Amino acid sequence: MYTFLTKDFFLVQLVLPLFFLNFIILVLWGPKYSPISMLGRFFVRKQKPEYVGAIQKRFAWSLGLIMSGAVMILIFGFGVTGIVPLSLCGICLILMWMESSLGICV
């Protein structure tokens, strides 16, 4: 929302490579080595795990990798800022929110 309102893409340029790297690690090596997954495991260490299918998770991670890669190419490769990269980031965030809050893994 900050980027949309101020047109300042600094935060996107800062966070996007981290998400991209995390999705690469998730797709290639799984959540055991992912820094964000490690942080998440730390926060929920006392909770009972809710297991989900690996195929669905890998598909969701691949989708995130494709979207974050596309936004990186647009922003860093072509210098495109505006509604297109923000829309892709928004779709990715909505999908992640649906997965974490609603339990719907697209």
C-alpha positions as YAML, in Angstrom:
chain: A
units: angstrom
residues:
- id: 1
  name: MET
  ca: [0.00, 0.00, 0.00]
- id: 2
  name: TYR
  ca: [2.90, 2.33, 0.81]
- id: 3
  name: THR
  ca: [4.38, 1.80, -2.65]
- id: 4
  name: PHE
  ca: [1.02, 2.30, -4.34]
- id: 5
  name: LEU
  ca: [0.32, 5.56, -2.54]
- id: 6
  name: THR
  ca: [3.81, 7.11, -2.67]
- id: 7
  name: LYS
  ca: [5.11, 5.55, -5.91]
- id: 8
  name: ASP
  ca: [8.33, 4.78, -3.99]
- id: 9
  name: PHE
  ca: [9.55, 1.32, -5.05]
- id: 10
  name: PHE
  ca: [12.49, 1.19, -2.60]
- id: 11
  name: LEU
  ca: [10.80, -1.31, -0.25]
- id: 12
  name: VAL
  ca: [9.75, -3.52, -3.16]
- id: 13
  name: GLN
  ca: [13.31, -3.47, -4.50]
- id: 14
  name: LEU
  ca: [14.57, -4.40, -1.03]
- id: 15
  name: VAL
  ca: [12.14, -7.23, -0.21]
- id: 16
  name: LEU
  ca: [11.61, -8.74, -3.67]
- id: 17
  name: PRO
  ca: [15.04, -10.40, -4.04]
- id: 18
  name: LEU
  ca: [14.61, -11.93, -0.58]
- id: 19
  name: PHE
  ca: [11.25, -13.44, -1.55]
- id: 20
  name: PHE
  ca: [12.68, -14.65, -4.85]
- id: 21
  name: LEU
  ca: [15.63, -16.32, -3.13]
- id: 22
  name: ASN
  ca: [13.31, -17.87, -0.55]
- id: 23
  name: PHE
  ca: [11.04, -19.29, -3.28]
- id: 24
  name: ILE
  ca: [14.06, -20.73, -5.11]
- id: 25
  name: ILE
  ca: [15.18, -22.46, -1.91]
- id: 26
  name: LEU
  ca: [11.65, -23.74, -1.26]
- id: 27
  name: VAL
  ca: [11.22, -25.14, -4.77]
- id: 28
  name: LEU
  ca: [14.66, -26.72, -5.07]
- id: 29
  name: TRP
  ca: [15.47, -27.84, -1.52]
- id: 30
  name: GLY
  ca: [12.23, -27.58, 0.47]
- id: 31
  name: PRO
  ca: [11.24, -25.72, 3.62]
- id: 32
  name: LYS
  ca: [14.01, -27.25, 5.75]
- id: 33
  name: TYR
  ca: [16.55, -24.78, 4.33]
- id: 34
  name: SER
  ca: [14.32, -21.77, 3.70]
- id: 35
  name: PRO
  ca: [15.11, -18.81, 6.00]
- id: 36
  name: ILE
  ca: [11.49, -17.65, 6.17]
- id: 37
  name: SER
  ca: [10.30, -21.19, 6.91]
- id: 38
  name: MET
  ca: [12.91, -21.48, 9.67]
- id: 39
  name: LEU
  ca: [11.62, -18.26, 11.19]
- id: 40
  name: GLY
  ca: [8.04, -19.51, 10.91]
- id: 41
  name: ARG
  ca: [8.94, -22.82, 12.58]
- id: 42
  name: PHE
  ca: [10.52, -20.89, 15.44]
- id: 43
  name: PHE
  ca: [7.35, -18.87, 16.04]
- id: 44
  name: VAL
  ca: [5.04, -21.89, 16.00]
- id: 45
  name: ARG
  ca: [7.37, -24.37, 17.71]
- id: 46
  name: LYS
  ca: [4.89, -25.11, 20.54]
- id: 47
  name: GLN
  ca: [1.91, -25.68, 18.25]
- id: 48
  name: LYS
  ca: [0.76, -29.00, 16.89]
- id: 49
  name: PRO
  ca: [1.66, -29.23, 13.16]
- id: 50
  name: GLU
  ca: [-1.07, -29.29, 10.52]
- id: 51
  name: TYR
  ca: [0.28, -31.32, 7.63]
- id: 52
  name: VAL
  ca: [-0.68, -30.53, 4.03]
- id: 53
  name: GLY
  ca: [0.13, -32.13, 0.67]
- id: 54
  name: ALA
  ca: [3.62, -31.54, -0.66]
- id: 55
  name: ILE
  ca: [2.47, -31.36, -4.28]
- id: 56
  name: GLN
  ca: [0.13, -28.45, -3.53]
- id: 57
  name: LYS
  ca: [2.82, -26.61, -1.56]
- id: 58
  name: ARG
  ca: [5.42, -27.05, -4.30]
- id: 59
  name: PHE
  ca: [2.92, -25.72, -6.86]
- id: 60
  name: ALA
  ca: [2.22, -22.66, -4.67]
- id: 61
  name: TRP
  ca: [5.96, -22.06, -4.19]
- id: 62
  name: SER
  ca: [6.53, -22.39, -7.95]
- id: 63
  name: LEU
  ca: [3.75, -19.89, -8.59]
- id: 64
  name: GLY
  ca: [5.39, -17.47, -6.13]
- id: 65
  name: LEU
  ca: [8.76, -18.03, -7.80]
- id: 66
  name: ILE
  ca: [7.31, -17.26, -11.24]
- id: 67
  name: MET
  ca: [5.51, -14.12, -10.04]
- id: 68
  name: SER
  ca: [8.45, -12.77, -8.04]
- id: 69
  name: GLY
  ca: [10.79, -13.55, -10.95]
- id: 70
  name: ALA
  ca: [8.52, -11.71, -13.36]
- id: 71
  name: VAL
  ca: [8.38, -8.66, -11.08]
- id: 72
  name: MET
  ca: [12.16, -8.73, -10.65]
- id: 73
  name: ILE
  ca: [12.62, -8.80, -14.44]
- id: 74
  name: LEU
  ca: [10.15, -5.93, -14.84]
- id: 75
  name: ILE
  ca: [11.65, -3.74, -12.12]
- id: 76
  name: PHE
  ca: [15.37, -4.53, -12.32]
- id: 77
  name: GLY
  ca: [15.62, -5.58, -15.97]
- id: 78
  name: PHE
  ca: [13.36, -3.09, -17.71]
- id: 79
  name: GLY
  ca: [12.87, -0.40, -15.06]
- id: 80
  name: VAL
  ca: [9.10, -0.79, -15.17]
- id: 81
  name: THR
  ca: [7.31, 0.66, -12.16]
- id: 82
  name: GLY
  ca: [3.64, 1.23, -11.70]
- id: 83
  name: ILE
  ca: [0.49, -0.82, -11.79]
- id: 84
  name: VAL
  ca: [1.85, -3.96, -13.55]
- id: 85
  name: PRO
  ca: [4.50, -4.99, -10.99]
- id: 86
  name: LEU
  ca: [2.27, -3.82, -8.14]
- id: 87
  name: SER
  ca: [-0.58, -5.97, -9.46]
- id: 88
  name: LEU
  ca: [1.64, -9.05, -9.59]
- id: 89
  name: CYS
  ca: [2.88, -8.35, -6.05]
- id: 90
  name: GLY
  ca: [-0.70, -7.84, -4.90]
- id: 91
  name: ILE
  ca: [-1.87, -11.12, -6.43]
- id: 92
  name: CYS
  ca: [1.02, -12.94, -4.78]
- id: 93
  name: LEU
  ca: [0.23, -11.34, -1.41]
- id: 94
  name: ILE
  ca: [-3.47, -12.20, -1.72]
- id: 95
  name: LEU
  ca: [-2.61, -15.83, -2.50]
- id: 96
  name: MET
  ca: [-0.24, -15.99, 0.50]
- id: 97
  name: TRP
  ca: [-2.90, -14.42, 2.71]
- id: 98
  name: MET
  ca: [-5.52, -16.92, 1.51]
- id: 99
  name: GLU
  ca: [-3.15, -19.77, 2.32]
- id: 100
  name: SER
  ca: [-2.22, -18.55, 5.79]
- id: 101
  name: SER
  ca: [-5.53, -17.11, 6.95]
- id: 102
  name: LEU
  ca: [-8.17, -19.12, 5.13]
- id: 103
  name: GLY
  ca: [-6.29, -22.38, 4.67]
- id: 104
  name: ILE
  ca: [-6.84, -22.30, 0.90]
- id: 105
  name: CYS
  ca: [-3.70, -23.35, -0.96]
- id: 106
  name: VAL
  ca: [-4.10, -22.41, -4.62]
...
